Amino acid sequence: MTMKKLDKNLSPVGSSVKKITTKVLQEMKAKGEKISMLTAYDYSLASLVDMAGIDVILVGDSASNVMAGHETTLPITLDQMIYHAASVIRAVKQSLVVVDLPFGSYQGNSKEALTSSIRIMKEAGAHAVKLEGGREVKESIDRILTAGIPVMGHLGLTPQSIYKFGTYAVRAREEEESERLIEDAKILEETGVFAIVVEKIPAKLAARVAQSVNVPVIGIGAGSGVDGQVLVLHDMLGINKEFSPRFLRRYADLHKVITESINAYITDVKTGDFPNEQEQY
């Protein structure tokens, strides 16, 4: 069997689709081109996000909240993350797909971290994994990288540690914590991560982090001085109306559109207006 020759961005020669890779993200940072990133958890929405041209899709453990209705990200399992990731991967043609390692699948056990990451890559077909923490997860990152699996870091507000901090308030306001965060970013870069998410930290600090490391820094609630932005898809589309932090910009009000559409459908069914003669065989 003859395999198609691939170009430098892993797209078949002659294809108009430019695959986003970790190398492409590094080049974007070097050129000062901002990186766009959104979450997705299922085939249908992932296909739309990918088609629209997003650079990175995060299959986030926020699926625990958005898809399953849990209060925190902690309950979602590795098997469930693999299910969501596989659904997303089947839809994607160009975006880089990063999958969160869920709570309990990597903390304090680098061998388990590697096993979890291999499962995500093999069973879901993911392109990279993401995990929360700084120097305390260095050993896990080291071990994951030995298998050739790209790793994205995550600093600042780390939702998997919510019970430790007891609040979703902005992190690293004090000098000691802010300096530690910058040190952690450098440690993550030296360890070999290809990018770092910084969540809910002061904008000036986030800009310092982005200037302190050579890998892309993606912000959420971290101001504009970073290399890119990430939001939860259901939040920015206005499907979820209960979550309204300062950093969230709603680009649509699908909550209203969907509920009005369903109400209209119910009315048409009840009155016998649907289906009409043109809508039946």
N, C-alpha and C positions, 0 to 999 in steps of 0.2 A: 504494500500500500504506500502510495506517495503522499507525504504530508505537505500541506501548503506552507510555503515559505513565510516566515513572520517578519514584520518590520520591527524597528527598535521599540515600539510601544505595544508589541505583542498582538497587533491586528493583522489579519491575513492581508497579503499584498493585494492592492486593488480595492480593498474595503474602504468605505468612506467614514467608518466608525473609528474614532480614536480612543483606544482603551486607556483609561486612567490607571496608572501604576504608582507605586511608591516613588519611583524615580521621577515620574512626571510631577508629583507633588513637590519634590525637592527642587525641580527646575522652576516651578511656579513661584516658590518662595524666593529663589535667587533672582527672578525677574520682577519681583514685587507684584505678581498677579495673585489676587485674593482667591482663596479656596472656598467653594460652597459645599456644605454638608448638611444632610437631612436624615432623619430616621425613617425607616420603613420596616414593616413586620409581615407583609403578605404579598402575594404575587401581583394582585391587581393594582395596588397603589405603588408598589415598587416599579412596575412597568411604566407608569406615568412619570414617576420621579426620574427614572433613568432616561426616558424619552425626552424629557424636558431639558436634559443636559447637565444634571447635577454631577459634581466631581466625585463626591464620596457619599455612599449610603451606609449609615450606621444601623445595624440590627441591634438596637440597644436593649439593655435589661429593663428599660422603661416599658417594654412590652408587659412587664408585670403589672404596671399601673394602667397603661393605655388599653391593652388587649384583654387582661384578666381581671381588672378592677381591684387589685391589691393596693393597700395603703402605701407600701414601700416596694423597692426593687428586690428585696431579700427573698421572697418566696419562689421566684421563678427558678426552674431547674435547668440543668445542662441539656437534658433531653428536649425540653421545651424550647430552649434557645436554638438548638440544632433544627428543630421543626420549622421555626420562624425563618431562620437563616436559609434553609434549603428552599423555602417558598420564594424568598427574595431573589436568591441566586438564579432560579429558573426564569426570572423576568428580566434580568440585567444583561445588557449588551455592551455597555461602555463604562459604567461607574465602577469605582473601587469599592468593594463591599467589606466592611469591617464589622466583626461580631464581638459583642461584649462577652467576656468570661463571667458567668454569674457568681453570685456570692457562694462561697464554700467550695468553689472548683479550683482555687489556686492559692488562697491565703495560707501561709505557713507550711506549705508542702510543695516544693518545686517539682517533684516527680508527678504529683497529681496535676499541677499546672500544665506540664508537658502533655500528659495523657488527655486532659480536657481539650487542649489546643489542637492536638492531632485529631481527636474526634470531630471537632468543629470543621477542620480543614477537609478531612476525608468524607465525612457523612453529609456535610452541608455544601461542600465545594467553595467555602469562603476564601477570601483573598488575604485576610489578616485578622488578628484578634486584638482586643483592647482590654486592659485591666487597670484597676485603680490603685494608686499609691506611689510612693517615691522609693527611698532607699530600702524600705522594708520589703519590697517585692523584687529587688534587684536579682536575687538568686533565681527566682521564678522566671524572670525575663531572660536571664542568661541561659537557662535550661531550654526554654521555648525556642530561643534563637538557634540553639545547636541543631534543631530539626529543620532549620531554614524557613521558619514561620515568622513573617513580619509582625511586629508588635507596636501598637499605639499605646502611649501612656495617658494617664488622667490624673491631674492634680487640682488642688483647691477644694471645693465642695465635692466630697466623694459620697454619693448617696448610699453606697453599701455600708458606710460607717455611720449612718444617721443616729443609731442608738448610742454610739460612743460620744458624739458631739451634742446630741439632743436637740438640734435645731438645723433648719435649712438656711440660716442667716449667712451673709457674706463672710467668706473666710479671709484670713491673712491680712486683717486690718492693722494689727500690731507689727512693729518692726521685726521682732524676733521670729514670728511665724512667716512673715514675708521673705526674710532672708533665707529661712529654711526652705521655703518653696522654691526660690531661685536655685539654691544648692541642689534640691531634688531634681529640678529640671535638667541641670547639668549632669547629674548622676545618670538620669534616664538616657540622655543623649550619649554619654560615654558608654553606657551599657549596650546601646544599639537600637533604641526605638526609632521608628521612621517619622513619628509625629507625636505631639502631645496635645491633649485637650486640657484647657484650664477652665474651670467652672466657678462662676459666681465669686470672683475676686476683684479688687479695685482695678479700674482701667489702667491707672499708671503702673501698677505692679505687673499687670498682664503684658503691657508694652515692654517693660524691662525684661520679662521672661523671653519674649519673642526676639529681643535684641541680644539676649545672652546665649542663645543656642542657635545652631545652624539648621536644625530640623524645623519643619512647619509647626506653628502653634495655633491651634483652633480654639476659638473662644465661644463660651455660652454664658452670657451675663458677665462678660469680661472686657467690654469696650471695643473700640475700633482699631486699637494699635497692635492687633495680632494679625496672623497671616490668613485667617479665614474664620468663618462662623458656622455654628451648628445649631439647629433648633429641632424640637420634636414636631414631626409632620402634623400630627393631630392638633397640636397647639396653634401652629402658625396658620392652619387652614380654618381655624375657628370651629372645629368639631367638638373639641373639649372647651367648655366655657367656664369651668370651675377653677382653672389655673391661670392667673393673670399677673405674673411678676413684671417688674419694671422693664426687664430686658426683652420681653416678648412683643413682637410686632405681628398682628394678625393680618394676613394677606387676603383673607376671605372670611365669610360668615356662613360656613357650610352647616352649622347647627340650625340656622334659620332656614336655609334652602332645603335641607333634608326633611326637617319636621313639617314644613309647609307642603312639600311634595307628598309626603306620606298622608298628611291630613286630606289633601286633594284626592289622592287615590282612594282613601277610605270613603269619602263622600261619593265619589263616582261609583264605587262598588255598591254602596248602600242604596243609591238612587237608581241603579240599573243603567247608568250612563256608560259604564265600562263593563264589557266590551261593546262597541257599536258594530254596525254591519260591516264596516271595513276592517275590523279587528277580529274577525272570525272566519272560519272556513265553511 
